[in-house]
């Protein structure tokens, strides 16, 4: 399971990095979105385990 989280995090980080390069004004939004998604994933995996 931790491998899945790391893979998803890596993919999200790449996507968000590209978005920041294209639209620098979205840095705050991108970071917030990433943290929210990461938190939801952590809670979801905690309930599974």
DRENKEPA-229281 format. One record per residue: residue number from 1; residue in one letter; x, y, z of N, C-alpha, C, CB in turn. Coordinates in Angstrom, 3 decimals, padded with zeros to 6 digits. Glycine has a CB too. Layout:
% residues N
+-----+------+----------+----------+----------+----------+----------+----------+----------+----------+----------+----------+----------+----------+
| pos | code |      npx |      npy |      npz |     capx |     capy |     capz |      cpx |      cpy |      cpz |     cbpx |     cbpy |     cbpz |
+-----+------+----------+----------+----------+----------+----------+----------+----------+----------+----------+----------+----------+----------+
| NUM |    A |        X |        Y |        Z |        X |        Y |        Z |        X |        Y |        Z |        X |        Y |        Z |
...
+-----+------+----------+----------+----------+----------+----------+----------+----------+----------+----------+----------+----------+----------+
***
This chain:
% residues 49
+-----+------+----------+----------+----------+----------+----------+----------+----------+----------+----------+----------+----------+----------+
| pos | code |      npx |      npy |      npz |     capx |     capy |     capz |      cpx |      cpy |      cpz |     cbpx |     cbpy |     cbpz |
+-----+------+----------+----------+----------+----------+----------+----------+----------+----------+----------+----------+----------+----------+
|   1 |    X |  000.800 | -001.223 |  000.000 |  000.000 |  000.000 |  000.000 |  000.839 |  001.283 |  000.000 | -000.908 |  000.001 |  001.196 |
|   2 |    X |  001.934 |  001.366 |  000.785 |  002.723 |  002.600 |  000.765 |  003.258 |  002.918 | -000.636 |  003.885 |  002.492 |  001.751 |
|   3 |    X |  003.538 |  001.870 | -001.432 |  004.039 |  002.094 | -002.787 |  003.011 |  002.831 | -003.623 |  004.407 |  000.768 | -003.453 |
|   4 |    X |  001.730 |  002.472 | -003.457 |  000.661 |  003.129 | -004.212 |  000.601 |  004.610 | -003.848 | -000.705 |  002.449 | -003.937 |
|   5 |    X |  000.699 |  004.907 | -002.558 |  000.648 |  006.306 | -002.115 |  001.818 |  007.086 | -002.696 |  000.661 |  006.393 | -000.572 |
|   6 |    X |  003.012 |  006.490 | -002.672 |  004.185 |  007.175 | -003.210 |  004.049 |  007.404 | -004.704 |  005.449 |  006.378 | -002.919 |
|   7 |    X |  003.505 |  006.415 | -005.414 |  003.318 |  006.555 | -006.856 |  002.326 |  007.662 | -007.163 |  002.843 |  005.237 | -007.469 |
|   8 |    X |  001.186 |  007.663 | -006.450 |  000.173 |  008.701 | -006.658 |  000.754 |  010.068 | -006.317 | -001.089 |  008.421 | -005.800 |
|   9 |    X |  001.504 |  010.149 | -005.231 |  002.110 |  011.419 | -004.831 |  003.086 |  011.908 | -005.893 |  002.826 |  011.272 | -003.479 |
|  10 |    X |  003.873 |  010.984 | -006.441 |  004.844 |  011.361 | -007.468 |  004.139 |  011.887 | -008.712 |  005.735 |  010.166 | -007.832 |
|  11 |    X |  003.086 |  011.205 | -009.135 |  002.337 |  011.638 | -010.319 |  001.707 |  013.002 | -010.072 |  001.248 |  010.603 | -010.688 |
|  12 |    X |  001.090 |  013.183 | -008.898 |  000.480 |  014.473 | -008.570 |  001.531 |  015.579 | -008.532 | -000.252 |  014.393 | -007.220 |
|  13 |    X |  002.697 |  015.274 | -007.970 |  003.757 |  016.275 | -007.885 |  004.203 |  016.710 | -009.278 |  004.952 |  015.725 | -007.091 |
|  14 |    X |  004.309 |  015.751 | -010.199 |  004.707 |  016.080 | -011.572 |  003.653 |  016.955 | -012.238 |  004.930 |  014.796 | -012.398 |
|  15 |    X |  002.385 |  016.559 | -012.107 |  001.292 |  017.322 | -012.715 |  001.247 |  018.740 | -012.148 | -000.059 |  016.612 | -012.485 |
|  16 |    X |  001.351 |  018.845 | -010.829 |  001.297 |  020.160 | -010.188 |  002.512 |  021.004 | -010.584 |  001.229 |  020.010 | -008.653 |
|  17 |    X |  003.668 |  020.360 | -010.699 |  004.864 |  021.075 | -011.150 |  004.677 |  021.662 | -012.539 |  006.070 |  020.146 | -011.141 |
|  18 |    X |  004.075 |  020.882 | -013.437 |  003.803 |  021.368 | -014.795 |  002.823 |  022.537 | -014.756 |  003.243 |  020.230 | -015.681 |
|  19 |    X |  001.768 |  022.395 | -013.934 |  000.787 |  023.478 | -013.822 |  001.430 |  024.763 | -013.321 | -000.350 |  023.069 | -012.889 |
|  20 |    X |  002.329 |  024.641 | -012.344 |  002.996 |  025.824 | -011.800 |  003.878 |  026.476 | -012.863 |  003.837 |  025.449 | -010.561 |
|  21 |    X |  004.524 |  025.643 | -013.696 |  005.348 |  026.207 | -014.763 |  004.498 |  026.957 | -015.785 |  006.146 |  025.102 | -015.456 |
|  22 |    X |  003.313 |  026.422 | -016.071 |  002.440 |  027.043 | -017.067 |  001.720 |  028.262 | -016.484 |  001.415 |  026.022 | -017.589 |
|  23 |    X |  001.176 |  028.102 | -015.280 |  000.411 |  029.178 | -014.639 |  000.975 |  029.475 | -013.252 | -001.087 |  028.801 | -014.538 |
|  24 |    X |  001.999 |  030.326 | -013.164 |  002.636 |  030.596 | -011.864 |  001.674 |  031.114 | -010.795 |  003.743 |  031.596 | -012.047 |
|  25 |    X |  000.571 |  031.760 | -011.211 | -000.358 |  032.304 | -010.221 | -001.116 |  031.206 | -009.479 | -001.346 |  033.243 | -010.895 |
|  26 |    X | -001.054 |  029.976 | -009.987 | -001.793 |  028.882 | -009.353 | -000.968 |  028.137 | -008.306 | -002.265 |  027.906 | -010.407 |
|  27 |    X |  000.178 |  028.705 | -007.924 |  001.043 |  027.998 | -006.975 |  000.306 |  027.688 | -005.672 |  002.298 |  028.829 | -006.680 |
|  28 |    X | -000.348 |  028.690 | -005.106 | -001.064 |  028.469 | -003.839 | -002.172 |  027.446 | -003.997 | -001.647 |  029.781 | -003.317 |
|  29 |    X | -002.939 |  027.579 | -005.064 | -004.036 |  026.650 | -005.329 | -003.505 |  025.228 | -005.512 | -004.825 |  027.092 | -006.577 |
|  30 |    X | -002.419 |  025.097 | -006.255 | -001.849 |  023.781 | -006.521 | -001.347 |  023.125 | -005.236 | -000.710 |  023.894 | -007.534 |
|  31 |    X | -000.666 |  023.892 | -004.408 | -000.151 |  023.340 | -003.152 | -001.307 |  022.922 | -002.243 |  000.752 |  024.369 | -002.432 |
|  32 |    X | -002.315 |  023.775 | -002.144 | -003.472 |  023.441 | -001.318 | -004.179 |  022.196 | -001.813 | -004.444 |  024.598 | -001.283 |
|  33 |    X | -004.372 |  022.113 | -003.123 | -005.038 |  020.962 | -003.733 | -004.251 |  019.685 | -003.468 | -005.211 |  021.176 | -005.248 |
|  34 |    X | -002.917 |  019.762 | -003.622 | -002.058 |  018.609 | -003.385 | -002.153 |  018.144 | -001.930 | -000.606 |  018.947 | -003.741 |
|  35 |    X | -002.104 |  019.086 | -001.002 | -002.163 |  018.726 |  000.413 | -003.510 |  018.112 |  000.778 | -001.897 |  019.953 |  001.281 |
|  36 |    X | -004.587 |  018.662 |  000.226 | -005.917 |  018.109 |  000.497 | -006.005 |  016.682 | -000.031 | -007.019 |  018.990 | -000.141 |
|  37 |    X | -005.566 |  016.469 | -001.272 | -005.613 |  015.125 | -001.849 | -004.750 |  014.156 | -001.052 | -005.156 |  015.154 | -003.310 |
|  38 |    X | -003.558 |  014.598 | -000.663 | -002.661 |  013.739 |  000.100 | -003.285 |  013.374 |  001.443 | -001.304 |  014.428 |  000.311 |
|  39 |    X | -003.917 |  014.352 |  002.094 | -004.579 |  014.095 |  003.376 | -005.726 |  013.111 |  003.232 | -005.092 |  015.394 |  003.973 |
|  40 |    X | -006.529 |  013.267 |  002.174 | -007.648 |  012.345 |  001.936 | -007.119 |  010.937 |  001.703 | -008.499 |  012.808 |  000.725 |
|  41 |    X | -006.053 |  010.819 |  000.911 | -005.463 |  009.505 |  000.662 | -004.982 |  008.870 |  001.962 | -004.300 |  009.618 | -000.331 |
|  42 |    X | -004.340 |  009.656 |  002.808 | -003.845 |  009.124 |  004.075 | -004.989 |  008.634 |  004.958 | -003.034 |  010.186 |  004.813 |
|  43 |    X | -006.059 |  009.422 |  005.053 | -007.212 |  009.017 |  005.863 | -007.844 |  007.752 |  005.304 | -008.253 |  010.143 |  005.924 |
|  44 |    X | -007.984 |  007.696 |  003.984 | -008.591 |  006.541 |  003.329 | -007.773 |  005.281 |  003.596 | -008.718 |  006.784 |  001.816 |
|  45 |    X | -006.449 |  005.383 |  003.485 | -005.594 |  004.226 |  003.701 | -005.555 |  003.829 |  005.174 | -004.186 |  004.512 |  003.199 |
|  46 |    X | -005.676 |  004.797 |  006.071 | -005.737 |  004.475 |  007.497 | -006.980 |  003.654 |  007.807 | -005.726 |  005.758 |  008.343 |
|  47 |    X | -008.097 |  003.995 |  007.194 | -009.331 |  003.256 |  007.446 | -009.264 |  001.855 |  006.860 | -010.527 |  004.004 |  006.870 |
|  48 |    X | -008.549 |  001.685 |  005.742 | -008.403 |  000.359 |  005.144 | -007.535 | -000.525 |  006.027 | -007.799 |  000.461 |  003.732 |
|  49 |    X | -006.476 |  000.069 |  006.595 | -005.532 | -000.708 |  007.394 | -006.019 | -000.765 |  008.793 | -004.126 | -000.122 |  007.344 |
+-----+------+----------+----------+----------+----------+----------+----------+----------+----------+----------+----------+----------+----------+
***
